[in-house]
Amino acid sequence: MDITLEQPARACLVTDDDQELPVPATLRYTSGDPLAVHIDFPADVALGGETVTWTFARALLDEGLCVPVGTGDVHIRPCGASRTVVEFHSPYGLALIQFDTPALRRFLLCSYAVVEAGGEDMGPVLDRGLSTLFDGV
């Protein structure tokens, strides 16, 4: 049985003119996808008017709390002692979202209580990936 954690998070969208606009977000982790974390944004704050979910490596979030990381669509870096900036890159542009670092740390600690770092069962993840890759072949 999969265990899912969900934690509302205070977040702020940083605009081009350095304004910080509050944005609701939900941090989500599921034991069925043990290497990933998800950040859900509701439809009323998304460009397309639909709920948006960003999925990326849990290890990336963990490392990004201490040092700048990321080379793809998601970049994470500390911003002082109490804030963490997550950059989301898409074909539509870039969104900079600031989160409270203590909230992200609490979320990670809860996720490690469900599945410890290095204790991820890769069998089901590998099966799903191979099935997706070779579906219909």
C-alpha positions, 0 to 999 in steps of 0.5 A: 500500500502506498503512503502519500504525504501532502503538506501545504506550503507558503510560497511567493512568486517573484516577479520581474520587478522583484515583487513577491506575490503569495501563491498556494502550493502543496508539497506531495510525496508518495512511497509509490514513486520514492525518488520524486517529490511533487509540487502542486499549484492550483488552477487559479494561479496557473497560466492555462487555468488547470492544476499544474504539478512539477515533479523532480528528484527528492535528492535535488530538493534535499541538496538544493536546501544547502547549495545551488543545484539543477541543470534541467527544468528545475533549479533550486538554491538557498536564499539566505538562512530561511528561504529557498528559491525554486526555478521552474523552466518551461517553454512558456517562460521561467517562474521563480518561487520562494519557499520557507526553508524550514517547511521544505526541511520538515516535508523532507524529514517526513518523506524520509520517515516514509522511505529513507534515503537509499532505501527506495525499492527500485523494482516497481519504479523500474517496471513502470519505466520499462513498461512506459518505454516499451508499451506497444512494442 
